[in-house]
Amino acid sequence: MSESNVYFLDACALIALVKQESGAEVVEDLLVKALNDKKFIIQINKINLLEVYYGFHRERGKAFADEILRKIKDSAVGITDTIYAVLAEAGRLKSIYRRISLADAVALAEASIAEGTIVTADHHEMDTIEQSEPGIQFLWIR
C-alpha cells in the first residue's frame, strides 16, 4: 500500500501535541508539512475534537478549552463532517472492536474510506485493528 498524504488525527494525537507529550514532534512535523504543501492534508473529525475539548475543559477549564479549539480551527487541521458511509464503517468497526471509543471508530472509518492514515498513540486499543484491518494505515506517534 502506498503512503498516504491524508492524515486523520485521533484525540490522543492532538492531546499529545497540546501537552507536548511523547510523540508531539510527529504531529508537529505533520502540521509543518501541511502548511508547506497543500496536497498534504491533516484532518480531525468533530467527535474526536469533542473528546479533546471536554478533556481540556475538565482539566483546565472553559477558557483553556476554548483557546485550544480556536487554535485548532486556525491551524492547518481540517475539521471534518461525518458522512453516512463513515458512520456505517464506524459502526462496523465499533461492533467488532469494542475496546475502541466511538470517536476513534469514526477516525478509523474516515482513514479507511479516504485511504488515509490514522495518527495515534493508542496501541492498547488499536494494535489488534492494525493487524486485522489491512485497509487502514497507521502512523504511531509513540
Secondary structure, 3 states (H helix, E strand, C coil): CCCCCEEEECHHHHHHHHHCCCCHHHHHHHHHHHHHCCCCEEEEEHHHHHHHHHHHHHHHCHHHHHHHHHHHHCCCEEEECCCHHHHHHHHHHHHHCCCCCHHHHHHHHHHHHHCCEEEECCHHHHHHHHHHCCCCEEEECC
